[in-house]
Amino acid sequence: MGRIKTDLKISLSNEDKKLIKDKAEELGYKTVSAFLVESAKNHFRLNLDMSVYQNLAREINYIGKNINSLIRRINTDGIYSDSDIDFLKKNQKIIINLMNKEYDRLLNLKKNFTSESLNLNDKENLVKALQKNQIEVPKKLLLEEIYEQIKDDFIYIIQAIEKSPEQDKEIEEYTWDYLYGETVFSLDNEKLIEFANKVFIYTQKLKMKLAKLDNVFDDSDWFSLKEILDNYEIY
């Protein structure tokens, strides 16, 4: 016995109605209803843990109070010592380090999460669900495994750069920016596969080399990688 069907009335602006219809068509759904049902099943809420910022604010506020106390004493007495200056420098450095640590954490969140990608298990489940409902699987989803391979290879390369005493922060940041920039996601299917293969071969050679040379990612490694990246870069 089939499911009993019913109606659901919703009010939408013309812009929202067009957006939903276009998105359903873009993702290969035969009807808007199928798209809305699947969207509801896969909807999730992202809960932010604000305690991290509360703790950070508490630490900085505590240090700030100590600094303010010292400044008030100096203003009252009209004198200060070398130890007072050292105290100010030390606590200023602590605040800067706390802020940099939080900035790095947020940067890592940005680099390790993107709504445009799925892990392999999610991808497999989504493909099965689409096929089960006779919905065309978007090409981008089928290529997700290639994107995952590129991402894994880049992360290995970046970790090698980070550990190497011969490379600076700018090279590491450039490689991160390339991975999450426009270039990789703008390549057509043929170019994407070609790029993925070149990066994969490069990474395998790098792994064999670093296994023998104590993780020294030298300039020749960087120039070889840069040559690959430049061939696909968008200017």
C-alpha positions, -999 to 999 in steps of 0.1 A, spaced: 0 0 0 15 34 -10 18 63 12 -11 87 16 -3 120 0 -13 154 14 -7 191 6 16 215 24 9 252 18 38 277 22 41 314 15 71 325 -5 84 355 -23 89 352 -61 126 353 -55 126 325 -30 102 304 -52 126 307 -81 156 299 -60 140 267 -47 129 256 -82 163 264 -97 182 246 -70 160 215 -73 166 214 -111 203 220 -106 207 191 -83 187 168 -105 154 164 -86 124 156 -107 101 176 -85 104 204 -60 86 183 -34 113 156 -36 140 183 -32 122 198 -1 117 164 16 153 154 10 165 188 22 145 185 54 159 150 61 195 162 56 191 195 75 213 200 106 219 228 131 255 239 138 259 247 175 287 271 184 306 266 216 310 302 229 328 291 261 361 294 241 355 331 237 343 336 272 374 319 286 396 340 262 379 372 273 383 362 310 420 356 306 426 388 287 405 408 312 425 394 341 458 403 325 444 438 316 434 444 353 470 437 364 484 460 337 459 488 347 469 484 384 506 489 375 498 519 353 478 535 381 507 530 406 532 545 381 509 575 376 505 580 414 542 575 423 556 592 391 583 566 389 588 531 373 615 505 373 630 481 347 609 453 363 578 473 357 587 476 320 595 439 318 561 431 334 543 452 308 562 436 279 556 401 293 519 405 297 515 422 264 532 392 248 508 369 266 478 387 253 492 387 217 500 349 220 464 342 232 449 362 203 472 345 178 464 311 191 427 317 187 432 332 152 451 300 142 423 278 156 397 297 136 419 295 105 422 258 109 384 255 112 381 274 79 406 251 62 393 219 76 356 225 69 337 235 38 300 231 31 310 223 -5 326 190 4 315 157 20 334 129 36 334 97 17 308 80 39 284 109 35 291 110 -3 283 72 -6 251 75 14 240 105 -6 247 88 -39 227 58 -28 198 79 -17 197 98 -50 199 66 -70 172 49 -49 149 78 -58 159 78 -94 175 112 -91 204 121 -113 236 124 -93 253 157 -98 287 155 -115 304 174 -87 293 147 -62 308 120 -84 341 139 -85 341 143 -48 365 114 -43 390 132 -66 387 164 -45 392 143 -14 424 128 -29 437 163 -38 429 175 -3 447 146 14 478 151 -8 479 188 -2 476 183 36 505 159 35 526 184 15 517 213 38 526 193 69 560 185 53 565 222 46 555 231 82 580 206 97 609 216 74 634 241 89 642 253 53 607 267 45 590 298 59 553 305 68 545 323 35 550 291 14 527 271 38 500 298 36 503 300 -2 497 262 -5 467 264 19 453 293 -1 458 274 -34 439 243 -21 409 264 -10 410 290 -37 392 291 -70 416 272 -91 409 236 -80 371 240 -81 371 258 -115 389 230 -134 368 210 -159 366 172 -153 395 164 -176 418 190 -162 408 181 -126 417 145 -131 450 155 -148 458 179 -119 450 152 -93 472 127 -109 502 151 -111 498 161 -74 494 124 -64 526 114 -82 545 143 -68 532 134 -32 543 98 -36 578 108 -47 580 133 -18 570 107 7 598 84 -5 623 112 -3 613 125 31 614 90 45 651 90 39 660 127 46 644 134 80 614 155 67 635 182 50 613 198 24 639 218 5 637 245 -22 639 219 -50 607 203 -37 590 236 -36 600 246 -71 588 212 -84 554 217 -67 552 254 -78 557 243 -114 527 220 -112 505 246 -94 515 274 -119 503 253 -148 467 253 -135 467 287 -117 439 312 -125 453 347 -132 
